Amino acid sequence: MQKTMKRTKLPTPVFTPKERAKRREAILAVLARAADDSQFLAQLADNPTEALSGYYTLTREEVAALVSGDIKKIEGWVGKLDKRHATWLWCRLSQEKW
């Protein structure tokens, strides 16, 4: 008989307004760097988890959203993205094969 592990959903962390502002700044810093640094953008495309490994302040959920290009989730955290900040996300979504 094979044991199955029950997945438990981790509670969503509750951040203070100051912490939320820092989270927003960290996400926008990644997106700005991707827009301005073609080598970083290429690294994000090739191995996004490794490219983001230096951004240790990002939560797992934030890294997952950046890696997957989840614009809806990211805009829920930081607000509507301008064209520059959305560069990586549109590149990531264009990599998807349907």
Secondary structure by P-SEA (a helix, b strand, c coil): cbbbbbbbbcccccccaaaaaaaaaaaaaaaaaaaccaaaaaaaaacccccccccccccaaaaaaaaacaaaaaaaaccccccccaaaaaaaaaaccc
